[in-house]
Amino acid sequence: MSTSTPRTRTRLRSRATAGLTALLLPLAAMVGLATPAQAATAATATYAKVQDWGTGFEGKWTVKNTGTTSISSWTVEWDFPAGTSVTSAWDADVTSSGTHWTARNKSWNGTLAPGASVSFGFNGAGSGSPSGCRVNGGSCDGGTVPGDNPPSAPGTPSASNVTDTSVTLGWTAATDDKGIKNYDVLRDGTRVATVTGLTYTNTGLTAGTDYSYTVRARDTADQTGPVSGARAVRTTGGDPGPGPGPGSKIKLGYFTNWGVYGRNYHVKNLVTSGTAAKITHINYAFGNVQNGQCTIGDSYADYDKAYTADQSVDGVADTWDQPLRGNFNQLRKLKQRYPHIKILWSFGGWTWSGGFPQAVQNPTAFANSCYNLVEDPRWADVFDGIDLDWEYPNACGLTCDSSGPAAFRNMMQAMRAKFGPNNLVTAAITADASTGGKIDKTDYAGAAQYSDWYNVMTYDFFGAFDADGPTAPHSPLTSYAGIPQQGFTSAEAIAKLKAQGVPAGKLLLGIGFYGRGWTGVTQSAPGGSATGPAPGTYEQGIEDYKVLKNTCPANGTVAGTAYAHCGSQWWSYDTPATIGGKMGWAKNQNLGGAFFWEFSGDTANGELVSAINNGLG
């Protein structure tokens, strides 16, 4: 068993592998699919085709509560033409009767507060589009009352009397053919008040925090109109400061471009979770490596996806004709607010490492192509360098490479020569310290002189890719009695790299914001047998920390990391407590800091990032 296998499931996973490399069309904007209802309904449902790879596609429905009271459950129904079907689904229970399809909420996502929304997705076969959509028995577009038009949008709100904890908003009135009843005030897309006048004071806010406000009108039939323009507000006080000072430890997280789809994780989440003030660097993953060159990974997510005001870091919506949109523009806005953050564009990853062997045959040409892409004038100000994620040089990963032990060093030397001393040049590298393992196959020490640091992937050592077990922590810090493989620990990987001559300050300890698990396990302690991978939201055998902390809480520790036995499932993952221990160990080893894969696995308040920040100081 090698550490290559588990990396495929962490670094570039998708519900449909083919969909990752398919062209993601800007036309994947949400489109309502219904005819007007006979009366106003309390919910809407909109459909988006997220990906299309020819023989199939990924679709997503979003249900929104447009009423004034909570919804306790929801059902979406639609028709597909013959030859089009749902093959798998997540976050809803989907059934069919002939060509008619019905999706019902899960037990945990049926309740929607007024203004709240929830999404579910599916993989489909065929090429048809849904029609005849109904949500909770009513029209999916919310319907209109016959003879009564919905109100217009109010004016963009103004902001005054801004304090540490409050702001007063004011707006001009909307119009309606039958009269305005009241106005909903939305903060970051969620309704916080309904008022009859044209002003509202929002209290209980957090100092030094950005908010985005919009307003929508309700007419006498309780129909809602479009939202107003957005007003960005930053409360006073609570300044996070300029960020970490010189000599501080590196605190780096990976942000995945595909996370904006099914995971619904966006750059703004780094702000709302409090994470942005606690990190120093972001690796944006992934760019591709093709035909000896660095290439775009996902053009739609990278620089074309349009963000609404409530989704945007600064509360300003993208326009159709602006030169840069998508994640790149959101990252630019993030850096404007948090200038201490440095951003690297990461190329490769498990699925896209296959292009490195060809690229390193001419490392100078490869470096030139990467520089030209990273420094493209459209987004040159966004990136501070490049990260190379080759899995694995002169060893076997998704495929086997025989480029030789010097290929990686030659690549890093060419990158440094092209990017120069003022840009960052880093790499994610193996943590396989077994005798004759992947660390032994490559001249990592020789390449270190050209690298600012290495992200040592000290996770995915063990998992349900060995379906029958034995159960073992996927990110052990140290060895322990009964560990299935010598050399598969963080401590051994760091020790071997240091012994080969890599400076400790150029090594970052890796943390996974997810767990790996088995099912069919009866033994609580590590080393038990299993029958296969435990179920996961996106893939069997893997689940985010934010889910596991509630569904299968940790009840033991081994080798510096946590594990949990609940029912027939056995999971291992890091918690704030074990991360604290690992950060203390990293400091004692004089490491350069820590990195993690990846942001969206954390809780909404960023408790794992907080543990890294607090542990490293």
N, C-alpha and C positions, 0 to 999 in steps of 0.2 A: 504494500500500500504506500502511496506517495502523497505528498501535499499538493500535487498538481490537480488531482481530481476535484477536491472541494472548492478550488478557486473558481471553477466554472459557475458555481451556483451563487457566488457572492458578488463578483465584480462586474458581471454583465448579464444579468438575468432578465427575462421577459416572459410574458405569457405565451409568446409565439416568437421563436428565434428568428424566423424569417421576417417577422415584422420589424425587427430592430434595424435591419439593413434596407428595408423598403423605403421608398420616397414618402415622406410625411407631408401631405399636401396642405397648404394654408387653408384650403376649403374645408378642413376638418373642424370648422367652427360649428357650434351647436345650432341646430335648426329644429324648430318646433314642427311636429308632424300631426296636425289635427285640424278639424273643421270647427267653426265656432259652436260653442255649446249653447244651450237654451237659457242658462242661468250662470251667474258667476260661481266659480268653484273655489275651493280653499287650497288647491294645489295645482302645480304645473309639472310637466315632464318634458324634457328636451333631450334630443338624441344627437350624438356625434360619432362619426366614424373616425376613430383615433388612428388606425393604421390599415393599410390595404396592401396585401402582398400577392394579388392576382388570384390565387386559388382560395383565398379566405381573407378575413379581416378581423380587426378588433373594434367592437362597438362599445359605447358608454351611454347610459341613461342617467340624467340628473333630475331628481325629484325635489321640488321646492315648495315649502309651505307659504302660500301667499295670503293666507287668512290671518285672523286676529287671535285665534286660539290654537293650542297645540294639536298636532295630529299624532295619534297613538299607533297607527299602522298605515301602510300604503301598498297598493297593488297597481302595477302598470301592465296594460294589455296592448298588443299590437298584432298586425298581420304581416307575414312575410310572403312574397310570391313563391310559387312552387320552385323548388331547387335551392332555396336559401333557408338556412337553419342555424340554430345555436348549437355549438358543439361542446362548450363548457362555459361556466359562469362563476362569478365571485361576488360576494357581498349582497346576494339575493338568491332566492330559490326560484329557478326558472323551469316551467313545465310547458307542454304544448298539447294541443288537440288539433291534429291536422296542420294547417298553416297558421293557426292562431296561437300566439305565445303569451304566457302570463308570468310575471315576475312579482314575487312577494318578498317583503322585507325579512331580514334575519331577526332573531330575537333581540339583538343588541342595537339595531339601527332603525327601528320602526318609529320611534318617537321623534318628532320634529317640532321645535318651537317656532312661533311665527317668524318668518323671514329666513329660517334655517333651510339648508339643503343637504342632500346626501346623494352619492353616486354609486352605481353598480356597473359592472362591466361584463363582457362576454367575448369569447372567440366565436366567429361564425364561419360557415362554409357557404359558397355561392357569391352572387354579386348583387342581390336585390336589396331594396331599401324598405324600411318599415312604413306601414300606412295604418290608418284607422286607430291611432293611438288614443287610449283612455287611461286616466289615472283616478283611482278610487271611484270609478263609474262615470266621471265627468270628462270633458274635453281636456286634452293635454295642454292646450294653450291657455287655459284659464277661462276661456269663453268671454262673452260679452252679453250684457242684458239687451234684448232687442229694443231698438229705438233710443238707447242711452249709450253715448260714447264715453270711453274712459277719460279721466282728466289729463291735462297736459302736465309737463314736468315743471316743478317750481324752479325759481332761480337758484343758481349756485349759491350755497350759504356763505355768509361772511362770518368771520371769527373775531371776537373781541373779549376783553377782560380775561385773557389767558393767564392762568396761575399754575402752580405746581400740580394742582389736583382738579382744575375745572376749566371750562371754556363756555362762553355764551355765543350761540349761533343765531343768525337771523337770515331770512330769505324773502324773496318776493313771491306773491301768491300765484298759484296755478289757476287755470281756468277750466270750466266744465259746463256742458250744456244744461245740466240739471242742478248744479251747485256742488261746492266742496264741503265735505263733512269734517275732515281733519287731515293731519299730516303725520307720516311715519318718519322718525329720525333714525338713520342707520349709521352706525359706527363700524368701520371696517367691514361693511356689508351685512352686519347684523343689527336688527332693530333694537333700539335702546329706549324709545319712548314714542308715544302717539299723543299729539297735542292739537288743540283747536286753533291756536294763534300762529304767529309767524316768527316766534323766537323760542329758544329752549336753552337752558343752562345745564350742561352735562357735568356732574360732579363725581367724585370718587375715582378720579383718574390717577395714573402713576406719573411721578415727576420725571422729566427728561425723556418722555416717550412720544413717539410719533403715532398719530391717529389720522384716519381719513373719514370725513363725514359727507353723507349725501342725504337728500330728503325726497320723499315721494308723497303725492297727494292721494286721498281717498274721496270718492264722490258719495252721494247720498245712498247709492246702491252698494256701497262698500267695494267698488271696483278701484283697483290701484292703477295709477298711471306710471310712466317711465320715471326713473330716478333722475334727480338733478345732476349737474356737474359736481365734481368732488372738491372738497376743501381740505387740504392738508393742514394739520395742526400739530405742533410739538409743544408739549407742556414745558414749563420752565423748571429749572433745577435738575438734579439727577444726572448731570453730565458724565458720561462714561469715561471722559478723559481721552487723551491721545492714544491710548492703547499701550501695550507692553513696551517697556523701554529697552535700551541696548543691553544685550547680554541675557535677556529673559528667555525662558524655555519656549520652544516651538510647540504650538497647539494647533494642529492641522486637521481639517476634516475634508472628506471627499463629498462633492455635490454631483449627483448624477443627472445628466441631461434628460434621461427617460423618466426620472421621478416626477416630472410635471404632468405625466399622463395618469396612469392608474393610481399612483401613490398620491397624486394631488399635492405634491410638495414643491414649493416655489421659493425663490430667493427671499421673498418677504417673510417666510417662516423663520429665517435666521434672525430677523428683527423681533417678531412677535414672541418668540421663545426666549429672548434674552441672550441667544447664542452669540450673536455678532460681536458683542462687547467682550466675550470670553475666549475668542480664538485669535490666532495670529495669521493663519494662512488657510486658503481654500484650494484644493485640487479639483478642477472642473473636469469631469469624466463623461465620456471619452471622445477624443479624436481618433480617427482610424489611421492605419498604416497600410497603404496600397501602392503597388507598382513602384516601390522604392521611395515613396513620398508620404509626408504627413497630409492627411485629407480631413475634410469635415466629417463628423460622425452623424449628426442629425441636424440638418439645416433648419428645419422648422423650429425645433426646440431651441437651437443655438441662437438664431438671430432673426427669426421671422414671426414667431408666435406673438400675437397682439395681446397685451395685458390691459384689463380694465382698470379704472382708478382704484377700486377697492382691492385689487390684486397687486397693485404696484407698490414698490418700496416707498416711493415718495407721494403716493396718492394721486399721481397724474397719469391719465390714460394714454396709451399709445395711439397714434394716428396712422391712417392707412399709408401715408406717404412719407413717414419719417425714415431716415436712412438706416436706422438700427433698432430692432425690437428684440423680443425673445429674452433668453437668459442673459445674453451678453449685455444688453441694455440694463437689465435689472442688476447685474453685478456692477456695472458702472455706477449706478445710483447708490448701491450699497457702499462702494468705496468712497463716494463723495460724502457719505454720512459717517463712515468709519474708516478714515484714511490710514489707520494703522494696518489694515488687512491687506495682505499681499495675495494675489491670485495667480496660480499656475494652471496651464492647460495640460491635462494629462492625456497621453496617447497610448493606445494599445489596450491593455486589459486582457482578460482570458480569451475572449472570443476574437479580438482583433490583434492578438500577438503574432498571428501567422504571417504578417507582412514584414516583420523585423529581419528574418534571415536574408531576404532579397535586398532590403534597404541597406543593411550593413556591408553589402558587397561594395558599395560606394558610399562610405560614411560622410564624405564631404558634400556630395550631392543631396544626400538624405538630410543633413543638417541645414543646408540651404533651403530646401523645400519647407522644413519645419519653421525656420525663422521667417520665411516669407508669409506663411500662414498665420503664425502667432502675431506677427507685426503688421498684419494687414491694416491699412489706414482706417478701415471702418471700426476696428476694435483694438487698435494697438495700445490705447490707454487702459484697457481693461486688464491686460495680462502683464505679470512681472517676471515671467519665465516659463519654463517647460518642464514637465515631469514625464519620464519614459517608463512605461509599465510593460516590460517584456517578460512574458511568462512561458518558457524560461530559456535564457541563453545557454547554448551548448548542452541542453538537457531536454527532457520530455515534459510537455504540458498538454495542451489540446492536441498538438502534434509534436514530433521530436525534431530538435534542431541539432545540426552538427557544424555550426559556424566556427567552433573552436574557442578555447578559453580567452583569446585576446579580442574577440569580436565586440563584446560589451565595452571593454576599455576603449577600443578604437572609436566606437560610437560616441561615448561620453566625451572623448577628447575632441572630436569634430564638433559636437554640440557646444562645448565651451569655447572653442575657437570662433565659432560663428556668433553665438549669443553674447560673448564678451563678459567682462567682469561685473557689469552692472545689472545683469539679468540672472535669475536663479536657474540652475540646471540641477535637477534631482532625478531620482529613480525609485520605483518600488521594486524590492528584491525579495527573493526567497528567504524563508526561515528554516529550511531543511538542513539541519546540522548533523544528520546521520552520517556515519562513516561512508565516504564515497558518494554522499548526497549532493544536492544541487549547489550548495555553497562551494563545495570542492570542485565543481565543474567550471567555474568562471573566475576570472581575475578581478574580483570585486575590490581588492585592496589597490590594485593598480589604477582602477577607474576612479577611486575615491578622490584622487588629487584633482580631478576635473569636476567633482560633484560637490554641491553645497551640503547635501545630506542624502541618506537612504531611508526610505520608508520600509522597515523590515516587517514583512507580513506575518506577524506572530499570532496567527489564528488559522482556523480551518485545518488544524493538525489531524483531528479525528471527527467523524460524523457518520451519518446514516448512508453515505456512499458505500460503507461497509454495512450492508443491511442487517446482518445478524449480530452485529456488535464485534467485540465487547464495547459497552458504553464507556466513554471517556470524555473528559472536557476538551472542547475544540480549541481552547486557547490557554493551555497550562503555562503558568509562569515558571515552575520548577518541575523536576521529575518527582515521581512518587512510586511506591511499591505497587507493581502490577501495571504500570504504564505500557500500552501495547507496542510502542516503538521507541527505541533509543534515539536521542537526538531531536525528538519532536517536542521541544519546549522553548519558551522565549529565552530563558537563561542560557541554554546551550547554544542557541543561534547567536545571541549577542557575544557570548564568550568566544565562539569560533571566529566571528568576523573581527573582533578586536585582536585575537591572536594572529590573524593573517595580516594585520597592519591597518585596519580601518579605524580611524580615530573615534573614540567614544562619542565625542561631540557631534559627529556626523551620522549618528545612528538614532532613529526614532523608534520607540516601542509602539507596536500596533495593537489596537483595541477594536474588537467587533461590537457594533451596536445591535447585535442580533444573537440568537442562540441556534444551536443545532440539536436535533432530537430524534429519538427512536420511539417506536411503539412496540407493544408486546413484551414489555419489560416488567419483571416482578421484583427485581432486586433494587433496593434504594441506593446502595453504595455503587461507585463506579465498578466496571468489570462485568456487568450483567449481560446476558444474552438478549437478543431482540428478534423481532420478526420483520422489521422494515422501518422506513422513515415515518416519523410522526407527521400528522397533517400540518400544513402551513398555509398562510393566506395566499402567497404567490407561488410557492413551490414546496413540495414535500420535504420534510427534514429541516426546514429553515423557518424561523419566525422572528419578528422584530422584538427588541427588548420591551418597547412600550406595550406590546400585547402580552408577552410572557409574564411580566411583573404582576399582572392581574389574573391570567388564566392558569399559570403554573408557577406560583411563587417559589423562590429558592428556599430549600430546606437543608442545604449542606454546602460545604466548601471542600475543595481538594486542589492542591497545587496552586493556590492563590487565586482560584476562580470559583464561581458558584455553580451548583447543580440543583436540579429539582426533580423529584419523582412524584407524579400526580396521576393516580389511576394506573393505567398501563403505559403511560408516557414517561420518558426520561430526557431531560433537557440540560444543557450546560450553557451558561452565558455569564457575562460580567454584570455586576450591579454597582451602584455608587460606592459601596463599601469595598468590593474587590478592586475596583478601579483605583480607589484611594491607596490601597496597598501596593498596586503595581506602579503608581506614580512615585510613591516613596522609594520603591526599589530602583526605578529609573534614575531618580536623583542621586541615590547612593552609587549608582554605576557611572555617574557623570554623563549620562546620555544627553543628546541635544533636545529631547522632549518626547512628545508622543503624537501619534496621528490615529485616526479612526475611520472605519468604513461602516456606514456613512450616515449623514445627518438625519435622514428621515426615519431611522430606527429609534431615535430618541423620543422622549416624552414631549408633550406640547410646551412644557416649561423648561426643557433642556437639562434634565437632571444629570444625565451622563456627562454632558459637556461641562457642567458645573463641577462635577467630581474631578475631571481632568484639570480644569482650571485651578480648583482649590488644592489639588494634590501637587501640582507642579509649582504653584505660587506665582 
